Amino acid sequence: MTTRALVAASAKPIVLSLLLTGESYGYQLLQRVRIVSGGSLNWSSAMLYPVLHRLEKEGLIRSEWKPSEEGRMRKYYLLTDLGRKEFVAEKEQWFGVHDALKKFWARAEALGSPK
């Protein structure tokens, strides 16, 4: 189970990476998070929509209303050029943290800490 703090910290790069492949609407994003994570992340709409609104306010994504296949209006989210640049920056930062953690854990294991 992933902690709330880790989920909150990782929400931005996850949403940006999902929108990198094209537009998506909220429920579709929730499904994709669950599928891509293999079920280890199961976000709620109460968690997702504030993230989407914040990213839109920051200019990283934009939204537009379009009719769904059933004819109902749906809000689709798209990555902006700024959002693509931010995706690259986020990816670099997360890989940096990942690499640092691997070093700390390897050191701890070498010193005999529990695995």
N, C-alpha and C positions, 0 to 999 in steps of 0.2 A: 504494500500500500504506500503510495506516494504522499508525503506530507502536503498540507495545504500551502505552506510557504514555498515549497519547491514547485508545486503546480502553478502558483501565482507567478513565480519568477520565470517559469518556462513558457507561459502562455503567449507572450509576444512573439518569440521566435517560432513557436509552433504554428500560430495563425499565419504569420508571414510566409512560412514554408508551404503551408497548404494553399494559400492564395497565389503562390508563385506559378502554379500549374494552370490557373485560370479562375474565373469568377465562381462564387459559391454563395449559397444562402445559409442562414444560421443553422437550421436543423441538419443540413447536409454537412456542415463543418463539424457539428457534434458527432455525427456518425463516422466521419473520416478520422477524427481524433481517436475514437474507440477502436476502429479497424486498424489504422496504421500502428497504434501503440500495442496491438495485440490484446486489447482489453485492460491493460494496466492503467490507462487513463480513461475515466468515464465522466466527462464534464457534464454539468447541468447548464441549462440556458441562463440561469441566474449567475453563473460564473462567466459564460462566454460573452453575453451582450455588453456588460461593462467594458470588457477588453476591446470589443469591436468599436464601441463608441469612443474609447480613449485613442485607439489607433487612427480612427477617422479624424478626431480632433487634432491629432499630431500631423495629419496630412500623409500618413503612411498607407492608408487605404481610402477608398471612396465607395459610396453606395449609390445604387439606383434601383428604383422600383420597376419591375417588369412583370408581365403576366406569366404565370406558371403554365405547365401543359394543361392543367385543369381550368385555366382561365382566371384563377385567383391571382391577385397581385402579391408579389414576393419581393423582399428587399435583398438584392444581390450585392455582395462585397467584392471589390476588385483592388488589386495592388497598384499603387501609383509608382512613378519613377523613383520618388523619394523612398517609398516602401521597399523597392528592389535594392536600393543602396543600403538601407537599414538592415535588410535580410543578410547581406554580405557581412556587415559589421557585427551583427548579432552572432552569426555563425562563427566568425573568428573569435569573438569573446568567449563563446561557449566551448569551443575547442581548446582555447587557452586554459579555461577553468578545468576542463576534463583532463588535459595533460598534467596540470599541476596536481590534481587529486591523485592521479595514477602514481606520481612520484612520491607523494606523502604516504599513500597506502603501501607502496613497495618498500619504503623505508621502515614503516611501522612493522611490516611482516618480517623484514630482515632483522629487526631488533627483537623479534619473538612475540609480538602481540598476537592475540587470538585472531583466527581467520574468519 
